[in-house]
Amino acid sequence: MAETKKTVKKKKATKKAKTKTFKQRFFAFLWSFFWKSSLTFIALMVIAGIYFDKKIERRLDGSAWTLPAQVFARPLIIDHSQLITQANLDKRIKIT
């Protein structure tokens, strides 16, 4: 019976002796750092995207785009056989 206790103690001792090598610890740290920094980067990009979207939207909502939108929204069809003068073209483009 004494011999069986010794073999049990030896088995327990060998299980505790497993430690990670420097290479394993380094790669575990590297992987941990990589996924945490990737998650942080993605979160910052989402926040920056929302911020810049609102900033650009506020800038484009002004009256600066109303005139070009009205000018370019009307189609002007000109045939190659049609004679058009500068005054006639100005009259078609003028918005009032």
N, C-alpha and C positions, 0 to 999 in steps of 0.2 A: 504494500500500500504506500510505502514511503517513496518508492520509485515513480509511481504514477503522479504524485504531487510535484515531483521535480520536472517531469515532462510537461505538465500543465504550466508550470512557472516559466519554462523555457519558451513555450509557444507565446505566452503573453509578452514576454520580453522582446521577442522578435517583432511583434506587431507594433510595439511602441517605438522601435528603433527606426521606423520609416520617417525620413524627413525629406523635404523638398530640396533639390539641388539649387544652386544659384541660378542656373539657366532656366529652370522651371519657375522660380520666383520672379525672375526678370520678365519672362514672357507673360506670366499672370499679371504682373504690374502693367506691362505694356498694353495688354488687351483691355484691362480695366480702364486705363487712362484713355485709350482710343475710343471706346464706346461712350464713355462719359463726356469726352470732349466733342464727339460727333453729335450727341444729343443736345449739348449746349449750343453748338453751332447751328443746328437746325432750328432750335427755339429762337435764337437771335435773328436768323434770317426771316422767320415768320413775323416776328415783331417789326423788323425793319421793313419788310414788304408791306405790312399794314400801314405803318407810319408814312412811307413814301407814297403809297396809293392815295391816302387821304390828302397829303400835301399837294400832289399833282392834281387831284380832283378839284380841290379848292381853287387852284390857279386857273384851270380850264373852264370853270363854271361861269366866269365873267362874261362881259359883253364883247370881248375880243373876238369871239368866234361866231357871233351872230351875222355879221356882214359877209364873211367868206361862205358861211353856210347858205345864205340866201343866194349869193352869186353862183355858186357851183351847183346848187340844187336845181336850177333851171337849165334844161338842155337847150343848146343853140345849134341847130342843124343848118349847115351851110353846104350847098352843092358846089361842085367845081365849076359848073356853068353859071352859077348865080353871081351877079356883080354886087359887091358890097363896098360901101365907102367907109371912110374913117368916122364920119358923122353918124352914119347909120349904125355902125358897130357900137359907138359910144351910147347911142340912144337905146340900143337893145340891152347893154350891160348896165346902164344907169338904173339905180334903185331909188325910187322916191314915191 
